[in-house]
């Protein structure tokens, strides 16, 4: 079994990442295909199956080389059946039988997990977690996802929706609408989309000036990266936005840490690429709100796997199954 490979799949709304890996976590090859949301999403698993078959052929291998296929998908999963309970961004109806569909398309045993949970597993196995068995991973991208690992296992919850950190309410009254249907979620202030919204609100006030205001005037738009770049250069308005984001994120992570006391909390996703300027600001708020023994034992760190975390974590699902 040790010489066989694992297929890991990270399913996204626009692109799907796929990798072949060894059982000890070495990436043999990785690539991307477009996610075809047409035809009620029915082409998605077929395209994955075809792509894997083509890649195996290029390696001169058959499907017998693969021990199985692990997939991270956006949304809550019913673990016993591999049914996706809610997949509004993929064209599927609710309760889509993803495991059965993927196994039919690939002729391989499959395991399905939430994509943010897969990112957490990837960072635990081969990334910033560095083998930590108690870890929380927060993915800061277009939205905010989360994965909670306790004693080496993903905390799934009764309905597969544990770890939805992005939908913790941080602004109880008067918060911005979230895609989940609530208002004031962490996602509305700590995602790339939320950061841009906060920046535009700040820029809309009279007498807005400085580097960020100039960028907005020149380009007609701004990005979360612009906000962090300008904050790094000392722009007061950008730092105001940074501090607001860091307050909400640090406060939320402190309460999670006070509940779970993980060894590490890992920040991943595109927003985390801001690096030290975000991490240090979040740490300040985290230390302000954590219980002393938690503050002394829980480390905040930046993810190290980048876009590979999801496929690595998805592959770990199969590795873990065979090692039980």
C-alpha positions as CSV (number, residue, x, y, z in Angstrom):
1,X,0.0,0.0,0.0
2,X,2.9,2.4,0.8
3,X,3.9,2.5,-2.9
4,X,0.4,3.5,-4.1
5,X,-0.7,7.1,-4.6
6,X,-3.6,9.2,-3.3
7,X,-5.6,11.6,-5.4
8,X,-6.5,14.9,-3.6
9,X,-9.1,17.3,-5.0
10,X,-9.9,20.8,-3.8
11,X,-13.2,21.8,-5.4
12,X,-13.7,25.5,-6.0
13,X,-16.4,27.6,-7.6
14,X,-14.3,28.5,-10.6
15,X,-11.3,26.1,-10.5
16,X,-10.7,22.6,-9.2
17,X,-7.2,21.7,-7.9
18,X,-6.1,18.1,-8.2
19,X,-2.9,16.4,-7.0
20,X,-1.4,12.9,-6.9
21,X,0.5,12.3,-3.7
22,X,2.4,9.5,-2.0
23,X,1.2,8.1,1.3
24,X,3.8,10.1,3.2
25,X,2.6,13.4,1.7
26,X,5.0,14.1,-1.2
27,X,3.3,15.8,-4.2
28,X,3.9,13.8,-7.4
29,X,2.0,16.2,-9.6
30,X,-0.6,18.9,-9.3
31,X,-2.8,20.7,-11.7
32,X,-6.1,22.6,-12.2
33,X,-9.2,22.3,-14.3
34,X,-12.1,24.6,-14.7
35,X,-15.2,23.9,-12.5
36,X,-18.1,23.5,-14.9
37,X,-21.2,24.7,-13.1
38,X,-23.5,24.3,-16.1
39,X,-26.0,21.5,-16.5
40,X,-26.8,21.8,-12.8
41,X,-23.2,20.9,-11.9
42,X,-23.5,17.4,-13.4
43,X,-20.3,17.8,-15.4
44,X,-18.1,18.5,-12.3
45,X,-17.3,15.0,-11.2
46,X,-17.2,13.7,-14.8
47,X,-14.6,16.3,-15.6
48,X,-12.5,15.3,-12.5
49,X,-12.7,11.6,-13.5
50,X,-11.6,12.4,-17.1
51,X,-8.7,14.6,-15.9
52,X,-7.4,12.0,-13.5
53,X,-7.7,9.2,-16.1
54,X,-5.7,11.4,-18.6
55,X,-3.0,12.2,-16.0
56,X,-2.6,8.5,-15.0
57,X,-2.2,7.7,-18.7
58,X,0.5,10.3,-19.1
59,X,2.3,8.7,-16.1
60,X,1.9,5.2,-17.7
61,X,-0.3,4.2,-14.8
62,X,-3.7,2.7,-14.3
63,X,-6.3,3.5,-11.6
64,X,-4.9,0.6,-9.6
65,X,-2.1,2.9,-8.7
66,X,-4.5,5.1,-6.7
67,X,-5.6,4.0,-3.2
68,X,-8.5,6.4,-3.3
69,X,-9.6,10.0,-3.9
70,X,-10.2,12.6,-1.1
71,X,-12.1,15.7,-1.9
72,X,-12.7,19.0,-0.2
73,X,-15.9,20.8,-1.2
74,X,-17.5,24.1,-0.2
75,X,-20.4,23.5,2.2
76,X,-21.5,21.2,5.0
77,X,-21.2,17.4,4.4
78,X,-23.2,14.5,5.7
79,X,-20.3,12.3,6.5
80,X,-21.9,8.8,6.5
81,X,-23.3,9.3,3.0
82,X,-21.0,11.9,1.4
83,X,-24.0,14.1,0.6
84,X,-23.5,17.8,0.2
85,X,-26.2,19.6,2.2
86,X,-25.8,23.0,0.8
87,X,-23.9,23.9,-2.4
88,X,-25.4,27.2,-3.7
89,X,-22.2,28.2,-5.6
90,X,-21.8,25.0,-7.6
91,X,-25.2,24.6,-9.4
92,X,-26.1,21.4,-7.4
93,X,-29.4,21.1,-5.7
94,X,-29.2,20.7,-1.9
95,X,-28.4,17.1,-0.8
96,X,-26.3,16.4,-3.8
97,X,-24.8,12.8,-3.5
98,X,-21.2,13.9,-4.2
99,X,-19.4,10.8,-2.8
100,X,-21.5,8.4,-5.0
101,X,-21.1,10.7,-8.0
102,X,-17.4,11.0,-7.6
103,X,-16.9,7.2,-7.2
104,X,-19.0,6.6,-10.3
105,X,-16.9,9.0,-12.3
106,X,-13.5,7.7,-11.1
107,X,-14.1,4.1,-10.2
108,X,-12.2,4.9,-7.0
109,X,-13.2,4.9,-3.3
110,X,-13.9,8.4,-2.3
111,X,-14.1,10.5,0.9
112,X,-15.7,13.9,1.1
113,X,-14.9,16.7,3.6
114,X,-15.6,20.4,3.8
115,X,-12.9,22.4,2.0
116,X,-11.9,24.6,5.0
117,X,-11.5,21.4,7.0
118,X,-9.3,20.0,4.3
119,X,-7.1,23.1,4.5
120,X,-6.8,22.6,8.2
121,X,-5.8,19.0,7.8
122,X,-3.3,19.9,5.2
123,X,-1.7,22.5,7.5
124,X,-1.7,20.0,10.3
125,X,0.0,17.3,8.2
126,X,2.5,19.1,6.1
127,X,2.2,22.8,7.0
128,X,2.3,25.4,9.8
129,X,0.7,22.9,12.2
130,X,3.9,20.9,12.1
131,X,2.1,17.9,13.5
132,X,0.1,19.7,16.1
133,X,-3.0,17.5,17.0
134,X,-5.0,20.4,18.4
135,X,-5.3,23.1,15.8
136,X,-7.7,25.7,14.4
137,X,-7.3,26.9,10.8
138,X,-9.0,30.1,9.6
139,X,-9.2,30.6,5.9
140,X,-9.4,34.3,5.0
141,X,-10.4,34.6,1.3
142,X,-13.4,35.8,-0.6
143,X,-15.3,34.5,2.4
144,X,-14.1,33.2,5.8
145,X,-13.9,29.4,6.5
146,X,-12.7,27.4,9.4
147,X,-11.5,24.0,10.4
148,X,-11.2,22.7,14.0
149,X,-8.9,19.7,14.8
150,X,-9.0,18.1,18.2
151,X,-6.7,15.3,19.1
152,X,-5.9,14.8,15.4
153,X,-9.5,14.6,14.2
154,X,-11.7,17.1,12.5
155,X,-14.6,18.3,14.7
156,X,-17.5,17.8,12.4
157,X,-20.6,18.4,14.5
158,X,-24.0,16.8,14.3
159,X,-24.8,18.2,10.8
160,X,-21.3,18.5,9.4
161,X,-21.3,22.3,10.0
162,X,-18.8,22.6,12.8
163,X,-16.0,25.1,12.3
164,X,-18.1,27.7,10.5
165,X,-16.0,30.4,12.1
166,X,-16.9,32.9,9.3
167,X,-20.5,32.9,10.5
168,X,-19.8,33.8,14.1
169,X,-21.7,37.0,14.7
170,X,-19.2,39.8,15.5
171,X,-21.6,42.8,15.0
172,X,-24.9,41.9,16.7
173,X,-26.7,45.0,15.6
174,X,-26.4,47.0,12.4
175,X,-23.9,44.7,10.7
176,X,-23.6,44.2,7.0
177,X,-25.6,41.4,5.3
178,X,-23.8,38.1,4.8
179,X,-24.3,35.5,2.0
180,X,-25.5,33.1,4.7
181,X,-28.6,35.2,5.3
182,X,-27.5,36.7,8.6
183,X,-25.9,40.1,9.3
184,X,-22.7,41.0,11.1
185,X,-20.8,37.8,10.5
186,X,-17.0,37.7,10.8
187,X,-17.0,37.1,7.1
188,X,-18.5,40.6,6.5
189,X,-15.4,42.2,8.1
190,X,-12.5,39.8,7.8
191,X,-12.8,38.4,4.3
192,X,-11.2,40.2,1.3
193,X,-14.7,41.3,0.3
194,X,-15.4,42.6,3.8
195,X,-12.1,44.5,4.0
196,X,-12.8,46.2,0.7
197,X,-16.3,47.1,1.9
198,X,-14.9,48.6,5.2
199,X,-12.3,50.6,3.2
200,X,-14.9,52.0,0.8
201,X,-17.1,53.0,3.7
202,X,-14.1,54.9,5.2
203,X,-13.2,56.5,1.9
204,X,-16.8,57.7,1.4
205,X,-16.5,60.0,4.4
206,X,-15.6,63.7,3.8
207,X,-12.0,64.8,3.7
208,X,-10.6,61.3,2.9
209,X,-7.0,61.7,2.0
210,X,-3.8,59.7,1.8
211,X,-2.3,56.9,-0.3
212,X,-5.4,54.6,-0.1
213,X,-7.6,57.5,-1.2
214,X,-5.3,58.3,-4.1
215,X,-5.3,54.7,-5.3
216,X,-9.1,54.6,-5.1
217,X,-9.4,57.8,-7.1
218,X,-6.8,56.7,-9.7
219,X,-8.1,53.1,-10.2
220,X,-11.7,53.5,-9.4
221,X,-11.4,50.5,-7.2
222,X,-9.3,49.0,-4.4
223,X,-8.4,45.5,-3.1
224,X,-7.7,44.1,0.3
225,X,-4.0,44.0,-0.8
226,X,-4.1,47.7,-1.4
227,X,-5.4,48.3,2.1
228,X,-2.5,46.3,3.7
229,X,0.1,47.8,1.4
230,X,-1.0,51.3,2.3
231,X,-1.2,50.4,6.0
232,X,2.4,49.2,5.8
233,X,3.3,52.6,4.4
234,X,1.7,54.3,7.3
235,X,-1.5,55.5,5.6
236,X,-3.9,56.5,8.5
237,X,-7.1,55.5,6.8
238,X,-5.7,52.1,5.8
239,X,-4.5,51.5,9.3
240,X,-7.9,52.4,10.6
241,X,-9.4,49.6,8.5
242,X,-6.6,47.2,9.5
243,X,-7.3,47.9,13.2
244,X,-11.0,47.3,12.8
245,X,-10.4,44.0,11.0
246,X,-7.8,42.9,13.5
247,X,-10.1,43.7,16.4
248,X,-12.9,41.5,15.2
249,X,-10.6,38.7,14.1
250,X,-8.5,38.8,17.3
251,X,-11.6,39.0,19.5
252,X,-13.2,36.0,17.7
253,X,-10.0,33.9,17.8
254,X,-9.5,34.7,21.5
255,X,-13.0,33.3,22.3
256,X,-12.3,30.2,20.2
257,X,-9.0,29.7,21.9
258,X,-10.6,30.2,25.4
259,X,-13.0,27.4,24.5
260,X,-10.6,25.0,22.8
261,X,-7.1,25.9,23.9
262,X,-5.5,24.6,20.6
263,X,-1.8,24.4,20.2
264,X,-1.9,26.6,17.1
265,X,-4.3,28.8,15.3
266,X,-3.3,29.1,11.6
267,X,-4.3,31.9,9.4
268,X,-4.6,30.9,5.7
269,X,-6.1,32.2,2.4
270,X,-5.4,35.1,0.2
271,X,-5.9,37.8,3.0
272,X,-3.3,36.0,5.2
273,X,-0.7,36.9,2.5
274,X,-0.6,40.3,4.1
275,X,1.8,38.7,6.5
276,X,3.2,40.3,9.6
277,X,1.2,43.5,9.5
278,X,-2.0,41.5,9.8
279,X,-0.7,38.8,12.1
280,X,0.9,41.2,14.6
281,X,-2.3,43.4,14.7
282,X,-4.4,40.3,15.3
283,X,-2.0,39.0,18.0
284,X,-2.4,42.2,19.9
285,X,-6.2,41.8,20.1
286,X,-5.9,38.1,20.7
287,X,-3.6,38.6,23.7
288,X,-6.0,41.3,25.0
289,X,-8.9,39.0,25.1
290,X,-7.5,35.5,26.0
291,X,-7.4,33.9,29.4
292,X,-3.8,34.0,30.6
293,X,-3.0,30.3,30.4
294,X,-4.5,30.1,26.9
295,X,-2.5,33.2,25.9
296,X,0.7,31.5,27.1
297,X,0.0,28.2,25.3
298,X,-1.8,28.9,22.0
299,X,0.4,30.2,19.1
300,X,-0.9,32.2,16.2
301,X,0.9,31.4,12.9
302,X,0.6,32.0,9.2
303,X,-0.1,29.1,6.9
304,X,2.8,27.8,4.9
305,X,1.1,25.6,2.2
306,X,-0.7,28.3,0.3
307,X,-3.1,27.0,-2.4
308,X,-1.8,23.4,-1.8
309,X,-3.4,23.1,1.6
310,X,-6.7,21.9,0.4
311,X,-5.5,19.1,-1.9
312,X,-3.0,17.9,0.7
313,X,-5.7,17.8,3.4
314,X,-8.0,16.0,1.0
315,X,-5.3,13.4,0.3
316,X,-4.8,13.0,4.1
317,X,-8.4,11.7,4.3
318,X,-7.5,8.6,2.3
319,X,-4.1,8.2,4.1
320,X,-5.9,8.3,7.5
321,X,-8.5,5.8,6.4
322,X,-5.8,3.2,5.4
323,X,-3.8,3.8,8.6
324,X,-6.7,3.3,11.0
